[in-house]
């Protein structure tokens, strides 16, 4: 089944709660992570592998502390039983990246839910576009390499 960001009541509770929370997540409400993740959550992204809600909350707190702004827009959702694929657009502002201007990155997440909580979350995204290309000198080098490999 496919959904857009106008979530309907047909979504499993764990997924609907996850989507709603992520679209409102910010530095002042990271306590909401405990309402969507199990205590034994396994989280992976291209740079980290984290086990447990306590460690995941600490990771998010560290990430969000350095950001001026970060927001997610859920673009598409596909789910079947206890599995979901969530396609999203993240927009963030970090004072030391991209000259302090907004950075927009698209990615997707594979989620597994049980008993109204997410117990597995793996993010797939282009780390170069999210981070490395936003660092002044390194960004120019990476963009040049990408340009050469495309030709």
N, C-alpha and C positions, 0 to 999 in steps of 0.2 A: 504494500500500500504506500502511496506517496502523499506527502503533505507539504504545504508551504508554511510560512510563518503565521498564518491564520490557523493556529492549531485547533483541531476540532476535538470533540469528546470521544472520538473513536480511538485515540492513541492510548496505549497502556499508561497507567499512572506514572510509572517510573520514567517513561520517556517524556510525557507531557510536562512533568515537574522539572526534568532536566532542561528542556528547551526554554521554558519560562524563566528559569533561574539564570541560565547562561545569557539570555538577552538582557537581563537586568544586573548582571554581576559587575561589581566595581570594588574599589578599595574599602569602602565603608560597609560592605555586606558579605565579606568572605566567610562569615559564620554560616551562611546559607549552604556552604559546601556539605555540611553534615546532613542536610535534608535531602541531598541527591546521591551521595556516595555511601557505599557500605564501609564499615570500619576496616575491611580487608581489601579495599579497592586496589587494583593493579592499574597504574597509569603509565603510558609510554608516549613520548613525543620524539622527534628526531634527535634530541640531545640528552634525554633523561629517561630513566626507568625508575619508577617510584612505587613502593609498596606500602599501603596503609594510609588511612585518612589523615592521621597526625602528620605524616611526612608530606602528603599532598597539600595539606593546608599550609604548612610552612613554605613549601615551594611556591604556591600561588601568592602567599603574602610577600615573599621576596620579589617575585616578578612584578606584582602590582604596586609595590612601594615605590619603585623607580619610575613608574609611568604617570604622566599627567592625565592621561585618558586612555581607556581601552573599552571597546564595545564590540559585541558580536551581533551579527545579523544572520539568522538562520535562513538559508536559501532554499534548501530542499531536504526532505526527510524520507527515507525508505526504511521500512521495518517489516520484520516477520518474526513472530513469536518473541523470543527474548533478545533478538539481535536488531541493531539499527545502524544505518549509515546516515550521518548528518553532514550536509554540505553547508559551509558557513563562510562568511566574510568577516574578517577581523580588521578593525581600524584602531590604531593606537598612536599615541604621541609620547615620545621619549625625548627629553631635552637634549640628549647627546647624540641622537640619531636623526638622519635626514634633515639636519639643520633645525630640529625642533618642530618640523612640519608633520602632518599626518602621514602615516604609512598604512597602506591597505594590502592585506594578504588574504588570498583564498585558500581554503583547506577543507579537509573533511575528517570526520571522526568515526571510528568503529566502536560501538557501544554494546555492552551486554548487561541486561538488567535482570534482577530477581528480587522478589519480595519488596517491590516499590523502590529499590535502590539500584544504582549502577555499580557493578562490581568489576567491570573491565572497561577501560577507556584508552583507545590508542588514536593519537592524532597523526595525520599525514599532511605535511605542508612543505613548501619550499623555504628552507632555512636561509638560503641566500637572499631571497626576496624579502624575508622578514627581518633579517638581522645584518648579514655581511654586506649586502649591497647598500645599506644605510650608513655605513662607516665611511667617512670621506675618502681616503686614499684607497682602502681595500675595495670599496664599492666600485670605483672606476675600473680597477683591475678585473674584478669579477664580471662586470658588465662587458668589458672588452673581450674577455675569454668567451663569454656566452655568445657575443656577436660573431666571433671567429668560428665557433663551432657550428653556428647556424648556417654559415655560408658554404 
